[in-house]
Amino acid sequence: SLHSPSRHAGSFLHRTHIGLFGAVNAGKSTLMNQLTGSDTSIVDPTPGTTADVKTTLMEFHNLGPVRLFDTAGLDEGGFLGSKKREKTLSTVKRCDLVIVVVDPLSTDWTVEREVLALAAEQGKHAVVVVNVFASTPSPGFPSAPLLLRLDVAALEATARENLVSFAPDGTEFLVHDLSVPREGHRVIAELERRFPSSSALATACPASELLPPSIVRPGTTVLLNVPMDAETPSGRLLRPQAMAQEYCLSHWANTYVYRMDLASARSPHASVRSAEQRRFLDTVRLLDGDWGNLSLVVTDSQAMDVVFPLMSKGLAAVADAAGVDGVREAEKVSHLPLTTFSVMMSHYLSGGRLSRFSDDLAALATLRPGAKVLIAEACNHDRLTEQCEDIGMVQLPNALRHYCAERLGFPGEELVIEHAFGRSFPTHGLQQYHLVVHCGGCFLDAQTFQARMRDLDDAGVPVVNYGTLLSHLRGPAALKRVMAPFIQS
């Protein structure tokens, strides 16, 4: 029908993650190049040629969009090899399908066992690709051409025991000579026969909807409050803002993008502050009153100290509005659904597990002098702390320290605050943190975001979100308000 949602992928395209793992020179990079049909990875007999995780994007006919990971050999020695190993094992957690590439001449299956055990522990699908080489006969094994014609389960007993014993029962084995041109097509065909669709492979998916379709309906209007400062990139909206706008348009809802001047809205001068707050309320009144179809307000989390009072009390919250009968307006604005971009993203990337980011707020009350808090922000950008109040470097630390001083009775400076930016996130030692404050994760995919949450679960470390924390600090009503659109839907 005319108003059916458009199901184009847009800026929130979900990809199936497939990783290639194994020992040095097992053929992982060769398989990567076979799958992509190009020289994506450097192939060389020198051990340790793959220096880091190599990532490429492509499309499989049935599985759809995929992200492929070519990893370093897990048995590479030395200090550098140990660093590569840590990153490779971390990549397993981000995969939907783990492919272990093995050389059938090997007799030590330690790293293969480790990868398959980790994949099983993390709930990942796994297959083993036996990389046979037509030019390399093997004592005790059928010749390579013969091996290609036989199923692994049909190998003679001693060979089968040697090759198959390292893998858990039920593990799928694929036998291929990766030196043969276009062998990657046959590998893909076998994978798609076993996993006929992306849903058959999915182990970590985003929520089905970015915003609640019961609220974002055809013909309604969504107000996006987008403050801008010195860190705002030129020429584009931030990814959550663009995603929200695209989602609304694809669901036949209108969007109104509004720029709030936060400096003015927080000004110590009543007249300046009042003018900016009235401008916001005039916009809300226009969209809700004159058009009568404002269905949702999505704001930057850092603006909750301004937006929530205005969306609760209307004119009664404005500095120079004393004596104004704002009851009727307060009733109107207080019924409008309100959330933040950060809450929206955490709900989406966590697969709908938004409640954990509010439940773990209880850990705030247990902070003590010397407690460590990790602020994790997935994006990398130049943090201009002298030109603007960066949310991760300035606003959140200040808010946490103020909370400790005002609510918990100890100087906020005694709280130890550390940061993790971009793709960097601790894989060891998470237990040292009393609390993790995570951004919305717009630079991450669902698999990586949920892998971080699993690591925190395993370590028993509470995690909250930028949006839930800043809303909670405004009071229980503010937190309930920003959660409600997703909880009630």
FENWO-V197030 format. One record per pair of residues at least 12 apart in sequence whose C-alpha atoms are under 6 Angstrom apart, sorted by the first residue. I is the first residue (numbers start at 1). J is the second residue. D is the distance in Angstrom with one decimal. If there is no record, write none. Layout:
BEGIN
i=I j=J d=D
i=I j=J d=D
END
This chain:
BEGIN
i=5 j=250 d=5.6
i=5 j=251 d=4.4
i=6 j=250 d=4.9
i=15 j=65 d=5.0
i=15 j=66 d=4.7
i=16 j=66 d=4.5
i=17 j=66 d=5.7
i=17 j=67 d=4.9
i=17 j=95 d=4.7
i=17 j=96 d=5.1
i=18 j=68 d=5.0
i=18 j=95 d=5.5
i=18 j=97 d=4.8
i=19 j=68 d=5.7
i=19 j=69 d=4.5
i=19 j=98 d=5.2
i=19 j=99 d=5.9
i=20 j=70 d=5.2
i=20 j=99 d=4.9
i=20 j=100 d=6.0
i=21 j=71 d=5.9
i=21 j=100 d=4.8
i=22 j=73 d=5.8
i=22 j=100 d=5.4
i=22 j=101 d=5.3
i=22 j=112 d=6.0
i=23 j=73 d=4.5
i=23 j=74 d=5.2
i=23 j=75 d=5.5
i=24 j=47 d=5.9
i=24 j=73 d=4.1
i=26 j=101 d=6.0
i=26 j=102 d=5.3
i=26 j=103 d=5.2
i=29 j=41 d=5.5
i=34 j=184 d=4.3
i=35 j=184 d=4.6
i=50 j=72 d=5.1
i=53 j=70 d=5.7
i=53 j=71 d=4.6
i=54 j=69 d=5.6
i=54 j=70 d=4.9
i=55 j=68 d=5.6
i=55 j=69 d=4.7
i=56 j=68 d=5.3
i=62 j=197 d=5.7
i=63 j=197 d=4.9
i=63 j=198 d=4.7
i=71 j=88 d=5.8
i=93 j=451 d=5.8
i=94 j=447 d=5.0
i=94 j=448 d=5.1
i=96 j=124 d=5.6
i=96 j=202 d=5.7
i=96 j=203 d=5.3
i=97 j=124 d=6.0
i=97 j=125 d=4.8
i=97 j=126 d=5.6
i=98 j=126 d=4.6
i=99 j=126 d=5.8
i=99 j=127 d=5.1
i=99 j=128 d=5.7
i=100 j=128 d=4.7
i=101 j=128 d=5.9
i=101 j=129 d=4.8
i=102 j=130 d=5.1
i=102 j=131 d=5.9
i=103 j=131 d=5.5
i=113 j=166 d=5.7
i=127 j=172 d=4.9
i=127 j=173 d=6.0
i=128 j=173 d=4.8
i=129 j=173 d=5.9
i=129 j=174 d=4.7
i=129 j=175 d=5.8
i=130 j=175 d=4.8
i=131 j=176 d=5.4
i=131 j=177 d=5.5
i=132 j=144 d=5.9
i=132 j=177 d=4.7
i=133 j=177 d=5.4
i=141 j=159 d=5.6
i=204 j=447 d=5.2
i=205 j=351 d=5.8
i=205 j=446 d=5.8
i=206 j=348 d=5.3
i=206 j=349 d=4.7
i=206 j=351 d=4.3
i=206 j=446 d=5.4
i=207 j=348 d=4.7
i=207 j=351 d=4.1
i=207 j=352 d=5.2
i=210 j=348 d=5.6
i=217 j=253 d=5.9
i=218 j=252 d=4.5
i=218 j=253 d=4.8
i=219 j=253 d=5.1
i=220 j=253 d=5.1
i=220 j=293 d=5.0
i=220 j=294 d=6.0
i=220 j=295 d=5.9
i=221 j=253 d=5.7
i=221 j=254 d=4.5
i=221 j=255 d=5.5
i=221 j=293 d=5.8
i=221 j=294 d=4.7
i=221 j=295 d=5.8
i=222 j=255 d=4.9
i=222 j=295 d=5.9
i=222 j=296 d=4.9
i=222 j=297 d=5.9
i=223 j=255 d=5.9
i=223 j=256 d=4.8
i=223 j=297 d=4.7
i=224 j=257 d=4.8
i=224 j=258 d=5.9
i=224 j=298 d=5.0
i=224 j=299 d=5.9
i=225 j=258 d=4.9
i=225 j=259 d=5.9
i=225 j=299 d=4.5
i=226 j=258 d=5.8
i=226 j=259 d=4.9
i=227 j=259 d=5.1
i=227 j=260 d=4.9
i=265 j=277 d=5.8
i=270 j=319 d=5.9
i=274 j=318 d=5.6
i=274 j=319 d=5.4
i=296 j=337 d=4.9
i=296 j=338 d=5.8
i=297 j=338 d=4.8
i=298 j=338 d=6.0
i=298 j=339 d=5.0
i=298 j=340 d=5.0
i=299 j=340 d=4.7
i=300 j=340 d=5.5
i=300 j=341 d=5.7
i=301 j=340 d=5.3
i=301 j=467 d=5.0
i=311 j=333 d=5.2
i=311 j=334 d=5.6
i=312 j=334 d=4.5
i=313 j=330 d=4.5
i=314 j=329 d=5.9
i=314 j=330 d=4.8
i=338 j=482 d=5.4
i=339 j=482 d=4.0
i=342 j=440 d=4.3
i=342 j=467 d=5.2
i=343 j=467 d=5.3
i=345 j=440 d=4.9
i=346 j=440 d=4.9
i=349 j=446 d=4.7
i=350 j=450 d=5.8
i=357 j=464 d=4.4
i=357 j=465 d=5.7
i=360 j=462 d=5.3
i=360 j=463 d=6.0
i=369 j=414 d=5.0
i=369 j=415 d=5.6
i=370 j=414 d=5.6
i=370 j=415 d=5.3
i=370 j=416 d=5.8
i=371 j=415 d=5.6
i=371 j=416 d=5.9
i=372 j=416 d=4.7
i=372 j=417 d=5.8
i=372 j=433 d=4.9
i=372 j=434 d=5.5
i=373 j=417 d=4.9
i=373 j=433 d=5.6
i=373 j=434 d=5.9
i=373 j=435 d=5.0
i=373 j=436 d=5.7
i=374 j=417 d=6.0
i=374 j=418 d=4.9
i=374 j=419 d=5.5
i=374 j=436 d=4.7
i=375 j=419 d=4.8
i=375 j=436 d=5.9
i=375 j=437 d=4.8
i=375 j=438 d=6.0
i=376 j=419 d=5.8
i=376 j=420 d=4.7
i=376 j=421 d=6.0
i=376 j=438 d=4.8
i=377 j=421 d=5.0
i=377 j=439 d=5.2
i=378 j=421 d=5.5
i=378 j=422 d=4.1
i=378 j=441 d=5.6
i=378 j=443 d=5.8
i=379 j=422 d=4.8
i=379 j=443 d=5.7
i=380 j=422 d=5.1
i=431 j=459 d=5.6
i=435 j=462 d=5.2
i=435 j=463 d=5.9
i=436 j=463 d=4.6
i=437 j=463 d=5.8
i=437 j=464 d=5.0
i=437 j=465 d=5.5
i=438 j=465 d=4.9
i=439 j=465 d=5.7
i=439 j=466 d=5.3
END
